[in-house]
Amino acid sequence: MKKKNLFLAAALALSSAAAHADEGMWTLYNLPQAVYEQMKSYGFTPSYDQLYKSEDAIKNAVVNFSGYCSGVVVSPDGLVFTNHHCGFEAIRSHSTVEHDYMLNGFYAKTFEEELPNKDMFVSFMVDQKDITEMLAARGFNEMNNEQREKLLNEVENQMIKEVHEQDPSLDLEIKPFYEGNKYYATTYRTFRDLRLVFTIPKSMGKFGGETDNWMWPRQTCDYSVFRIYADPNTNGPAKYSKNNVPYKPKHWAKVSMDGYKEGDFAMTIGYPGSTERYLSSYGIREMRDAENAPRAQIRGVKQAVMIRHMRADEAVRIKYDSKYAQSSNYWKNSLGMNKCIDSVGIIRQKADFEDRIQEYQKWTGYLKGKLDFEKMKNLYATRFDADKLSTVWRETFSRTSEFNTRALTLIGMMPEKGSKKAKTYYSFPDNSAEWDAALDKDVQAALIDNFRQYVAKGDLPEFYTTIAEQFGGDTRKYVDWLWATSVVMKSGKKITLTEKALAKDPGYQYAKAVKAVYDKCRSVINSVYEEIEEQERYLCDAKVRYEQELPHYSDANFTMRLSYGQVGGYLLGGEPSGYYTEASSIVRKMEAGEKGTIDYQAEPVMKQLLSSPDFGKYTDKTTGKMQLCFLTNNDITGGNSGSPMFDGNGNLIGLAFDGNWDSLSSDIWFDKRLARCIGVDIRYMLFLMDKWGNAERLLKEIGVK
């Protein structure tokens, strides 16, 4: 490529990036001024400081919800909104056949009735700063990975000590940004007394089920309500106690009843989990073929067994609702992402960009001798088969049945060879209330059979011979035998953790054979892991340098991020999608539910409420409709579930809960034309809180009644 053509390509890249200016998951403490100016041009009115720095900054109302979702504080008494599917496990854990809050919903009419939740929490981000130069001054860039990890642990421990001296309620973590080219330290304040306050029935909180998941149009009222409790003397974090009181935040999000219209500014702030937008074409090919494809196939097998048992028994459904939802979400995600990778031609587009980076290297010498695309290609080729089998192994054996979980736990408990420790013992607690033997056995047998297609016959674990010779090829009979004869499923029994004691135990031998497959995969993966990570880090560095005129955001890593854009639809099947759904659309789907479509079935009262001729103050002033869900082009991914969606004045208009089918490639490639964030309208949430829940005390607390 001639030099002038190289700069022409760079200019075209700049122009393209400008056209996608509202792509991005931006850290707030160092938000580029250019990004803020773009937000203002879209209609954002608060000052720069009101995003992050001031005491009443918008970020102060946003929380990390239990380490896997986002949420927002909406009242002076610590009320938190998040998605229904984020509160799913808490709701399920409180449910019984007699009091099925998952099926029937729940409303605590008093503070005393609010339900505590084990191992749940919310964290507020207090501060964030770049420590890259400090690490570099201590020789970080010249270290190998082991030395870097040691230094990071030392620095993190020292910084934690310093923040604890400042305030014992604070904590801190260091995470890599820009593929490890930068490191930020983030300070948090975490509250661990979080109580369930309100949830609508699952039929509405998960309306549409897997039929509508990742699809538009949507009518799901995906929200649940929790409350933060604090120490009565300090208003700070405290472990659960009956004496704790509702937390009094300095700032909370104001709910807007004014709605939105097409083209209006929209912003999400939350905790996106993981994106890989800097990933190479080789990494994306591996993701498509070695991870997504087998994951989707194997989960499809598992879920078919699960749903059959769940539909036959209400007690079984309650036990597995959350597990099934988690599994099916990423089953469909894997299918959709692969479809988008191919339909958009992402691998080819990435490869074309890498060609431009190589030309840039030729002209500038930047990272010459370090970033090597041929080396990267060969490294990925080395680990491809092992990575695929590792995915297959995880989806087949890791936490897929109670037996598998226990058997692999037992392996992990065994003393290492040469250990001088005296023999030790272990016993499994009786957790039989958490699983169903018939379902787990059927899943285990189906997945063992399914595993055959991914492994050459001569490489199958030894127990496949046992299945053939002792059980006539009947895997279900083999699984029954394992459960009946192995010490693994004998809760409360003291197990001697020695090879001699377990030599004849079939469950232990099964687990050893299973783990051997995994260990072989990890050996290959580990042999090239550091080199691949290094090449990907160099590629990110080169991209940022090549496009140095542009602001760049780091990949998501479950730290607080801001995304901005506008309300609006897209072309769906060549036709305008519309930017919202309204009440009559869910009534039509409910009628389909009455005719047998399971995912559209809901309580008759819901159809009655949403068939009202007058929705009063919940009616949108522009359209005259009761609006349910809406679309924006905000940039989201997993972890953003429950993220508050703000209007141009910084007021709450809804919660992000999903993306459309065309957004499923967004973890690796953001397409502004097609990718959309789906939010549940705050007025829809409050309507059901009011008309179904009669939760007047909560509405008054929020400030809308």
Buried (B, 14 or more C-beta within 10 A) or exposed (E): BEEEEBEEBBEEBEEEBEEBBBBBBBBBBEBBEEBBEBBBEBBBEBEBEBBBEBEEBBBBBBBBBBBBBBBBBBBBBBBBBBBBBBBBBBBBBBBEEEEBBBBBBBBBBEBEEBBBBEEBBBBBBBEBEBBBEBBEEEEBEEBEEEEBEEBBEEBBEEBBEEBEEEEEBBBBBBBBBBBBBBBBBBBBBBBBBBBBBBBBBBBBBBBBBBEBBBBBBBBBBBBBBBBBBBBEEEBBBBEBEEEBBBBEBEBBBBBBBEBBBBEBBBBBBBBBBEBBBBBBBBBBBBBBBBBBBBBBBBBBBBBEBBBEBBEEBEEBBBBBBBBBBBBBBBBBBBBBBBBBBEEBEBBEEBBEBBBBBBBBBEEEEBBEEBBBBEBBBEBBEBBBEBBBBBBBBBBBBEEBBBBBBBBBBBBEEBBEEEEEEEEEEEEBEEEEEEBBBEBBBBBBBBBBBBBEEBBEEEEBBEBBEBBEEEBEEEBBBBBBBBBEBBBBBBEEEEBEBEEEBBEEBBBBBBBBBBBEBBEBBBEBBEEBBEBBBBBBBBBBBBBBEBBEEBBBBBBBBBBBBBBBBBBBBBEBEEEEBBBBBBBEBBBEBBEEBEEEBEBBBBBEEBBEBBEBEEBEEBBBEEEEBBBBBBBBBBBBBBBBBBBBBBBBBBBBBBBBBBBBBBBBBBBBBBBBEBBBBBBBBBBBBBBBBBBBBEBEBBBEBBEBB
